[in-house]
Amino acid sequence: MAYVEWLRVRGALKWMAIVLAAFFVLTGIARIATAGFERDALTRVASMQAERSARVTQSTAPDGAHRIAIDAPKDRARVVIDDYGWGRKHIVIDDRSSSDHSKDSVVAGSIHVSSRPSGRGSITTIDTNGEVAFADYASVGIVVALIMATVLGAPFARENDGHLEITITKPVSRIGLGFATMAADAAGIVASFVAGIVFALACTLLFEFPHVTFGPADAVATILGVVAPLAWYALLNASTAWMKRGYGAILGFAWPIALLVFALSLIQPGGNALLTLVGEIFRAIAIVDPITYIHPTVPIEVGGKATIAASAFKELAALAALALAYGALALVEWRRIEA
C-alpha cells in the first residue's frame, strides 16, 4: 500500500549507511594517528615495573580496586596503578626526574592523560576505559535519527508533486494510505536511531572494549531517541502536507528556525520590558517546538538512589503529544488537498 515510501526509506537508509561507513573509516584513521599517546605512556610504566631495582607491592585499594605500587629509584619515580577490571585503570606517576613543569591534558581514544607540575617534578594521571553511559551512544543515535527524520519529513508533499492524481485513484482511503506512509517513515527513523548507536559503539571498539553502564537516565535517553525524531518528523510533515512543490525550502529552513526559537526562548529579561516580551513570545512558541525538549537527562539523588526528575517524563509526554498532534494535522491537511 505504501510501496513507494518503503523504497524512499530504503534509499535513505542506504545513503545513511554509506555516510556512517565513511565516518567509521575516518575514525579508524584517527585511531591509528593517536595510538602513540597510549603506547608511550603505558610502555614507560611497564618498563619501570620490569626494572630489577624496582620495588613492586600489591594491595587492595579502599574502593576495591587491585592496587599495584611501583617504586623505581632508577627513574626517580613512583607509580600507583588501580585496576578495576574490564581494562579500566587509574594510573598516577609521580616523576621526580621530570624537567617538564607544564600543565597538559590529552585525550586519545581509550586513554586520558593529564599532567601537572609538582615540586621539582610532575604528576601524570592516566585513566583508561572508564565507564561510559549508554546515553552517550543514544545521543549519537538521536542526531542520526533527527537527520533521517528531516530527509523523510515531507512524504505527503512528495506525493502531491506530480503524483496526487494517481494517489487519489488508488483503491484505498487517503487516511489509510497516509497511516501506512507515516508508518514506513517511522520504521526508517527508528532503524536510523539504532544504526547511530551501533555506529558509535563500533567507533568506540576501535579504541577499547567499552564499559557501558545503563541507568534511569539512559532509559529516558533511549525513549527520547525514538520519540523526539518522530515528533520532529511529524512537525515537518504537517508543515508540508498542503504543498505541491517547494517543500524543500521548509525542510532546509526548519532547523535554523527551530534552533532560533529555542535560543530566543532562553532570553532573560533583566528588567527590560522589550526583552521580557520577546522572551515570553518565544517561550510560548517553544512549547510546540520538539527541539526544545531535546537535552541531556541528568539523574538526581533521592534517598541515596539515582532517579529521574518528574520534568523529564513531562517532556517525554509533551514530545509524544506533539508527534500525535502533528501527525493528525498532516493527515487532515493531506486529506483535504485536491488534485
N, C-alpha and C positions, 0 to 999 in steps of 0.2 A: 504493500500500500504506500510506503514511503521509500521505495527502492532508490529513487534518485537522491534522496537525502542521505541514505546509507552510503551511497557512492561518494558523496561530498565528505562525509565523516571519514570514510576510509582514506580518501586522498589527503585530507588534513592530517590524519594520524601518520600517514606515510611521510609527509614532509616534516612533521614534528620529530619523527624517529631519526630522519636524516640530520636535522639540526642538532639534536641531542647527541647523536653519534659523533658529529664534528666537534662538539664541545668536549666530549669524552676523550677524543684524541688529543685535543689541546691540553686537557688536564693531565694526560699521560706524559706529554712533553714537559709540562711544568714539574711533574713528579721527578722526572729524570734530572731536570735542571737543579732541583733543590735537594737532591739526595745527599749531597756533600755536607749539608748542615748537620744532618743526623749522624752521618758516618764519622765526621771529625770529632763531635762531642762525645759520642759513646765509645769510640775507639780509644780515646785518651783514658777514659775511666777503666776500660778493660786492660789497658797496658799498665796502669797503676796497680790494679789488682794482681797482675801476673808478676810483679817485681818481687825478687827474693827478700828484699829488705822491708817490704810492706807488711803491716800487721792487720789482719782481717778478723773482725769479730762479727758474730751473728746473734740477733736477738729478735724479740717481738716488740714492735712499737706500741705505744698506748692505744692507737686506733686499730690495732690488729694486724698491721702490715708486717711482712717479713723484712727486718732491717739488717742491712749489711753496712758496717762501718770500715772504711779503709784508711789507714794512716800510712802515707807514703813519704817517708823522710827524704828520699832522693829527689822527689818532685816538690818537696816542701808544701804538701797539700794534704787535706783530709776530705774524704768523700763519704757521704751518708746516702745510702740507697734504700728507699722504702718501696718494696714490691707488693702491689695489691692484687696481682694476678691479672689475667686477660691482657698481658702486655703493658699494663699500666704501672708506671714507675715514677716516683718523685725523687730526683737526684739533686743533692746540694754539694757543690765543690767549693771548699774553702781553700783558695790558691794563694799562698803567701809569697810565691815567687813571681806573680804576675806583675808586669810593668804597665799593663793597660788599666787605667783607672776611670775609664769612661762607663757611662750607663747605657746599656743597649738591650734590645729585645728583638728576637727573630722568631717568626712562626714559619715552620717548613713542614707541611704535611702533618705527620703524626707527632711531631715534636714541637715543644715551645721552649725556647731558650732565652733566659733573661740574665743580665749581668749587672752588678753594681759594685762600686768601689768599697773596700773595707780595710781600713788601716793602710798598710803598705802593700796590700794585695787586692784581691777581688773575690766576690762570692758569686758563683754562677749556679742558677737553678734550672734544672731540666725536667719538664713534665712530658710524659709520653702516654698516649692513648687514654686520655681522661674520659669520663662519662659524657655521652652525647645524648641529649634529649631527643626523642622521636619527633618532637615538634619542629626541630631544626630541619629535618628531612621533609616534614609535611609543608614547611614554608616554601621549599623549592617546588613541591608539587602544586601548591596554590598558585604560584606565579605561572607555571606551565599551563594549569587549568584555566586561569584567567585569560591567558593569551589565546588558548583554544576557544574559549567562550566568545572572545572578540571575533575570531576568524569565522565562527559559525553563527554569529549573532544576528543575521538578517535572513533567515530561511524563507519567511513569507514574502519579503521584498524580492528575493531572487525568483520565487515562483511568479510574482506579479510581472517581472521584467520579461515580457515576451512569451510567457508560458501560462498566463492566467486563463486564457480561453480553453486550453487543453485541460487544465486543472479542474475547471468547472464541469467538464464533460465526464470526469471520472465517476464510476459507479459507487461512490462513497460520499458521505456527508463532508462538508468542508471542515466541520468541527472534528470529526473522526480523523481526517487526514492531517489536520493541524496537530492533534494529540500525537499521532504516530510520528510526525516530523520532529516535534519537540522531544519525543522520547528517544529518537535516534541521536539527536544532538546531545541530549543529556548523557546518553551512554558514552559518546565520544569524549565529553568533558570529564566524566568520572575516570575513563580509561587514561586520559592525559594526566590526571592528578596522580594516579597510581604509577604511571610511567615516570613522572617527575621524581617521585620518591625513589623508585628503582634506580634512576639516573644518579641521584645524589648518593645513594648507598654504593653504587658501582664506582663512582669517583672517589669515595672515601676508602674503598678497598684497595685503590692504587697506593694509598699511603699507609693503611693499617687495617686490622680487623676491628671494626668499630664496637665499642662497648655501649650499646644503645639502651637507654632507660625509657620506660613508659609509665607515665603517671596521669593524674587527673587533667593537668594542663595539656598533655599530649593527646588525650582523648578528645578534649574540646577542640584542639587544633586540627585533628583529623576530621571531625564533623564540620568544622569551619571550612576545611579544604574542599568539601563537597558542596555545602550549601551556598557559600559565597560566590563561587563561579556560576552556579546555576541562577542565582539572583541577578548577577551581572548580565548573564546571557538573556534572561527574561526581560530585563530593562532595555537592552539593545533591540530585542525582538519587538517589544511594544513600541519602541521609538521609530521603527522602520516598517512595521506591518502594513501601513497605509500607503507606502511609497511604491512606485513602479520603476523608478530609476533614481540615481543619485544617492542611494543609501550608503555608498562607500564613504561619503563625507561624514555621515553620522558616526559610522564606526571609527573613522580616523580622529574626529574631534571629541569622542566620548571620554577618552582617558584624560586629556588635558582639562576638560570641563569638570569632570568628577573630582579630580585632584584639586582644582582651583576652589571648588565648592567646599571641599574638606578643609583646605588651608584657611579660607576666609571664615569658616565656622569656628576656628580656634582663636579669632581675634578677641583680645581682652580690652574692654572699653577704656579703662583707666580714667574715668571721669569725662571722657569725650563723648558728647551726645551723638555725633555722626558715627563714630566707631561702634557705639552701642547699638545704633540702628542697623548698621551693616552686619555686625556680628549676629544679632537676633534674626535677621532675614536669612542669612546663610546657615544658621543653626537649624532653622525650620526646614530649609531645603535639604540639608544634610540628612534629615531623618529618612528621606526616601532615596538616598544615595547609598547603594550597597558598599561602596569603597570605604565609607565612614566606619563601617563595622569590622574592617579587616585590620587587626592589630594583634600583637602577641598577647597571649593569656598567661598571666603570672600567678602561680599558686600562692595562697596565703596560709599562714599558720593559725589554726583554731584548735585549742586544746592539745597542742603538741602534734597535731596531724595536718598534713597538707590538704587543702581543699580549694575549691574554686569559688570566687565571688559570684553572688547571685546575678550581678550585672552581665557576666559572661553568658549566662543562659538566656537572659533577656535579649541580648544582642543576637544570639543564635535564633531565637524565636522571631525577632524582627526580620532577620535575613530570610527565614523560611516564609514569613508572611509576605515579604516583598517579592519573593520568587513566585508564589502562588498568585498574588495580585497582578503582577506584570504579565505573567503567563496568561491569565484570564483576559486581561486587557488586549493582549496581542491577538488572541483568538477572536474576540469580539470585533476588533478593528478589521481583521482579515476577512471575517465572515461578511462584513458589510460592504467591502470593496467590490466593485463591479468591473467587468472586462471593458 
